Amino acid sequence: MTLGEILAGAGLAAPLPPDLSAIPVAGLDYDSRRVQRDWLFFAFPGARTDGRRFAADALARGAAAVASESPAPEEFASRWIQVEHGRRALAIAARNFYHRPDERIALTGITGTNGKTTTAYLTDAVLRADGQTTAMIGTIAYHLAGRVLPAVNTTPESLDLVRLFAELEEAGGTHAIMEVSSHALALGRVYGLRFHTAIFTNLTRDHLDFHHTMEEYFAAKQLLFTGAGAPPPPFAVLNREDEYARRLDIPPATEVLWYGLGPDATLRARHISSSFQGLRFEVQWRKLRFPVESQLIGKINVYNILAACAAGLSYGLDPAVIARGISSLAAVPGRFERVDEGQPFVVAVDYAHTDDALRNAIAVARGLAPKRVLTLFGCGGDRDRTKRPLMGQAAGELSDFVVLTSDNPRSEDPLSIINDALVGLRRTDTPHVVEPDRAGAIARVIGEARQGDIVILAGKGHEPYQVLKDKTIHFDDREVARDVLRSFGYRREQA
């Protein structure tokens, strides 16, 4: 393709000269280290570094041209293309280069603060139960037609997304399910993509280090439903019980499927049975009723299951197929994931890292009628400080015993982070201890557990690492918990 064809509709600051427009382009990238001869390099500011610093390197590697929001430097003027918005231009160029695979792959986008990952796994299971070849893109990993790839961001850059969709299409794939983060929406990583179904789980306090206010956070989420550079999705699946979902501006042409437990939900759950073995309930949609069973536990997963059922219905799937898909999902990594070594109490690892998510995780535990709930949690460094006392208060109000520890401190002093959380925890009279060393803290909370208790290890979930000030180390709550249980003499017999 020529440079002019690739940049058609990409928002150029000025028309391309004819000689530049006719240059053939063999590839695209935003990382100069991957650029090859005759590629187009996109240089835009990133979270940690500014890609514009690497324009010279890209050109030295044979780049055909550089696209950037910045004016052309004098030394590169002949091969510098100024665009109005770097990431939006990259998104449009990627769709042009790969011939718009999102118009042939049915995209389901899931946004919200909590529940995105579980809802994505459930929706993917429903579509695969229908025999579809899928891709699933999110926080834990990227799944592509049976292959598992490491996840760099919850939502990758637009070029990576479109490339994944093109690979899925080559593999005979039909559907892609993706978590759509507020960062991705605000930055333009999903700009121009055509979604078939957009799901909104909920909105609670998070990411205010990036968005600054809840209204800015909400405005970013809104973009998925009004169409960020693309037509609005034909279907919107919304949580009827979330106040922000009810505030969304949904275009008239979009069909809304409201889910929830109340009578005003379009799709609702009735006759819910919850136990350690999972969930059973009846789904009611209009005049249709069908039973579902899930191996996931807790009332919060009723909402996630309903959202996935609604997604399946938006694709016209048979209820029996939807129910089969729901029942096939055994667990979601790091989402109330049990660590079982035959001990007489439950140890569950959960990704909860906001006060609302922590309350939900503890509510799941309470719903199983334990003798006590013992909660371990920490707060991430270099993130919204205002949620730390709220997390401390949530843990203290709902738990019987709390161990406050370190999460991913990043560049901050772990003790300073802990002190912020202690402000909220000390508003309660719940017994608690502070242990900055996370491995020691896990040993402490498990050592406190007795028969019939539930221990929640909150914050890191599926993450197999811990980010410190000067390095990232291997650390997996599940592995550490298993080692601690075995050190106490528990060991599950292998079948």
N, C-alpha and C positions, 0 to 999 in steps of 0.2 A: 504494500500500500504506500501511497505517497504521503508526505507530511501534511499536505492540504486535506487529504481524505481523512487522516487520523484526527486532525484538529477541527474538523467541521463541527460547528456548534459548541466549541469548547470555551467560548468567551474570550476572544483575542482582544488585546488592547488596540491593535491596529491590523489591517489586512496584511496577509503574508505577501511578500513580493513573489511574482510568478516563478522565478528561478528557485527560490526557497520552497515554495509550495510543491514543486514537482520532484523534490528530492525523495528517493525511495527510503522507506524506514523498515528495518528488519525486526525491531523489538522495542519495548518500553521498559523503563525502570526508574525508581526514585532513589536507588542506592548505587552510588557511583562505582562501587566495587564489583557490581554485577554487570555493568554496562559493557556492551560489545560494539564492534564496528557497525556503523549505520543505525544505531539505536537512538531513540529520543529520550533524553534525561530530564526528569522533572525535579526541580530544586525548590523545596519549600521548607519553611521552619518546622522543626519537629519538637518532640517533648524534651529531648536531651541535647540535640545539636541542630544546627541550621544547615540544611542540604545545599544551600547556595554556596557554602564554603567549598563544596566539592565539585563545582562546575568545571573547574580547570582539569581536575582529575578525569572527569567523564569525557571531556573533549580530547584529552590526551589518549584515552582508550579507544578513540574513534567514533565518539558520539556524533550523530548527524547534526544535532542541535540541542539546545537547552531551553526548556519552558519554565518560566518563573513569574511570580507576581512583581518582582523587582525590576526596575529599569535596567537596560542593558549596560554592563560595564564596557568601557571603551575598547578594551582588548578583545572582547568577544562579540562585539556588536553585530557582525555579519551572521552569526549563528545563534543569536539570542532571541527568543520569542517571549514577549511579555503577555501574560494572561491576567484576567481580572481576579481569578481565584484559583490558586494552585491545585488544591485537592479536587475541586469540582472539574477543573480542566483535565486532571488525570483520570477521573471517573468517566468522563465523556470519551476521552481518547481511548481508554481501555475497552469500553463498549464498542467503539468503532473498530478497533484493531481486531477484536475477537468476534466481530459480527453479531453482537448483542445476544449472547446466549440466554440472558435473563428473560427474553421475550418468548423463549421456547421451554425453559425450565420454570416450573411453577415454584415461586418463592414464598415461604412463610417466614415472616419476621416477628420476633417476640421481643418486646421491650417491657420495662418495669424495673423496680428495685429488687424485688425478691421473686423467686420462682421461675426465672427465665430458663435456667439450665434443666431443671426437672421437666418443665413443660416442653422444652425442645426434645429431650429424650423420649417423652411419652408420644409426642407428635410424630417423631421419626419412627417409633415402634408401630404406630397406627398405620402409617403409610407403607412401611415394609410388610405389614400383615396383609396389605392389599396387593402385594407383589411388586411394589415399586422399587426401583433402584435409586437410592437417595444420597444426598450429602447432608451432613449436620455440622454446623460451624458454631463454636461457642467457647466458653471459659475453660473447659477441661481439655478438649482436644478437637481436632477437625476430623470428621469421618467422611471419606470419599469413596463411594461404591465399594465398601468393604475394607478399604485401607484406613489406617489411623495415622494421622499426621500430628506433630506437636502444635499446640496453640501458642501463638505469639501474643496476640491480643484477643479479647472477647470477640471483637469484630475487626477483621484484618483491613488493611488498606484496600481501596477499591480495585486496584490492579490485581492484587492477590485474589480477591473475591471473584472477579470476572474470569480470571485464569482458572480458578477452581470450577466455576460453572462450565467453562468450555471443556475442561477435562471430564467433568461429570457427563456432559452431553456426548462426548466421544465414547464413554463407557456405557452408553445406552441409558443414562440416568434421566429421570423425569421430574424429581422434586428436590428442593433444597430447603432445609430448615435452619434458621440462623438466629442466634441471640443478637439483638441490635442494641448496642450500648448507647447511652446518652452522649458519650464522647464521640462515637462514630457519627451520630446524627448531627451534632454541632459542628464537627470538623469537615463533614462532607464525604466521609468514607463510603456511604451508601447512596450518594447523590446520583440521580438518574436511574436507579434500579427500579424495575417494575415488580412490585409485590402483588401476589394474588390474595394473600391473607395476612393481616396484621393483628397481632395479639398484644393486649395490654394487661399485665398481671396486677400491678399496684404501683403506688409511688409513696415512698417514705424517705426520711432524711438520709442522704448519702451524697457523696461526690461534691459537696459544697466547696471543697478546696478548688475545684475546677469551675463549677457553675455559679458559685457565690451565693445565690439565693434559690429558694425552692421554686420560685416563678421561672427563673432561667432554666432550671432543671426540667420543669414541666414543659416549657416551651420547646426544649430539645426533643422530648418524647413526642410532642404533638406533630413534629415533622414527619414521622412515619405514617401518619394517618391522612395528612393533607397532600402527601406526595412531594418528596424533596427532589425537585428536578424531573419528576415523572408523574404520570396520572395517579390519582389516589387509588389505593387497593380496592378491588371489588367487594372484599369482605373485611369487616373489623370484628374481632372477638374481644369483648370488654368485660371486666369484672364489675358487675352491677353494684357490689358493696364497697367499691373504692371511690372516694369522693373525687379524686382527680380523673378517674375514668369517666365519671359523669360530666366532668367539665370539658372533655375533649370536643373539639370542633370536628365533627364528622361530616364530610361532604354528602349531599343528598343522594348521589348515585351509589354510595357504599352501603351495602346491606350489613346491619349490625346484629350480631348474635351476643346478647347479654347472658353471662353465666353467673351463677350464685346459688344461694340456698333459699332465698326468699321467693315469695309468689310473683314478684315483679320481674324475675329473671326469665329470659327466653328459654334458657337451658338450665335446669336446676337438678339438684340431687335430693332424693327422697329416701327415707328408711335407711339411714346410714348406720352401718355396723363397723366399729373400729376395734382392733385388737393387735396383739403382737404379731399375729399372722398376716395382718394387712387390712384392707378395706373392702367392704361390700356395700353397694347402694344401687338404687334405681335412678336412671337418667330419664328425665322427662323433657321432651322437646316438642312443643305444640301438642298434637294428639298422639305423638309417638312416645312409647316407654320401652326402655330396654335395660337389663341388668348389667352391671360391670363388677368385676373383681380385680383387685390390685394387690401386689405384694408390698407396695409402699404403705407406710403407716402414718397416722396422724391426720387430723382434720384439715391441716393446711394443704395436704396432697389431694383432698377432695376438689379444691379449687383448681389445682394444676391439672388434674384428670379431666375436669369439666372443660377447661380451656382446650385441651388436646382433643376431646370429643367434638367440641365445636369446630375446631380446625378440620377434623375429618369430615364433618357434615358440610363444611364449606366446599369440600372437594367432591361432594356427592357420594361418599362412601356408605356402604351398607352398615347399619348398626352392629350386626354380628361381627363384621370385620373389625370395626372400631373396638368392640369389647375384646376381641381376640388379641389385638395389638396392645391394649392396656394391660391385660393379664400377662403378656409375655415379658414385660419389663420387670426384672427381679430387683434391681437397685440402681441408684445413680451414685457414682463415686463421690464421696465426701458430703453427701446429703443425708443426714441422720444414718450414716453407714455404721453398722454394728461390727465391733471387734469381739469375736467370740472364741474364747479358749476354755469354755466349759465352766466359767465362773458363775456363782449364784446371783449375779447382778448384771445389769446391762451397761456396756460401754459403747457410746455412739459418738462418732466423729461428724461434725457438721460445719459447713462453711459460713455459718452466721457471723457476720462482721459489722452489723448495724444493730441499733437497739431494737428495731422492729423485728429483724430476723432472729435476734437472740430471744425475744419474747415468743416468737413462733416456735422456735426449737424447744424451748422449755415447756410451752403449751402442749406440744406433741408428747413430750415425756409425761406431763401431768395427766394427759388423756389416757395413759396406760396404767394409771392407778398404782404408781410405785410407792414404796414406803417413804423414800426421800429422793430429792433431785439434787445432785452435786454437780456444780457447773464450774468449768475452767474456761477462762477467756482472757484475751488480751486485745489491744488496739494497735492498728497499723501506724507506723511513723510516716511523716510527710504527707499526711492526709488530713481530712477535716477534724480539727481538734474538738469542735463543739459536740461531736457525737460521743466522745469518750465518757464524760460523766453520765450521759444518758444510758450508755451501755452498762456502766457500773450500777446505776440505779435499777435497770431492768433485771440484771443478774441477782441483785440483792433482794428485790421485791418478790421474785418468783422462785428462788432456790432455797434449799435448806442449808447449803454450805457452798462457799465460793472460794476458788483459788484464782487469784489475779496474777497473770504472768505476762510474758513478752509475746508478741505476735511477729510481725515483720517490722522491726524498729527503723530500718533503713538508716537515714543519716541522723536520726534523733537519739537522744539519750534514753534508753529503755526505762530508767527510773522516772524520768520526767513524764513519759507517756503514762506509766502506771499511776503516778500521782494525780494526773488529770482524771483518770478513771475512778480513783479512790474517792474523789469528791462526791460522786454519785453513789458509790457503794456504801459510803459512811452515812448516807441519809437513811439507811435501813439498819436494823439491828441484827442482820443475818451474820452468823459466824463466818469469818473469812481469814485467809492467810495470803500473804504476798510472797511469791517465789519467782524472781525474774528469770531464772533458768527454766526454759520450757520443759526440758526433759525431766528435771527435778520436780516441776510442778505437776506433770502428768503422773509421776510416781506418787506424789503426795495425795492427789485427789483419788486415785485408784486405791491407795492404801487406806483411805478413809471409808471406802464403800463397804457396805454390808449386804447380806442377802435381801433381795427385793428392792434394792436401790437402782437408780439410773444415773450414770455418770455421763455428762455431756462435755466433750472436748470441742470447744467452739472456736471458730475464727479462720482456720486454715483449710479445713476440709480435704479436698483432693490434692492440695499443693504438696509436692515432695521436697520443698526447700524452705529455707528461712533467709530473708534478706537482712543482712547486718550492715553496719556503717561502711565497712571496708571490703566486704566479700559476701558471697552467697554460698550457703552451706547446704548439704543434703539434710533434710529433716522432714519426716513424714509422721504425722500424729498417729496414724494407724500402725506403722511399724514400731514406734516407740511404745504405744499402748500394749501391743502384742508382747514385746520384750518384757515390759513391766509385769504383765499378767503371768508370764512364764517364770519370771524371777520369784513370784509369790507362790509358785508351785502349781499353777493351773496350766493345763495343756489339753487341747481338744484332740481326742483320738481321731486319727484319719480313717475314713471309711475304706 
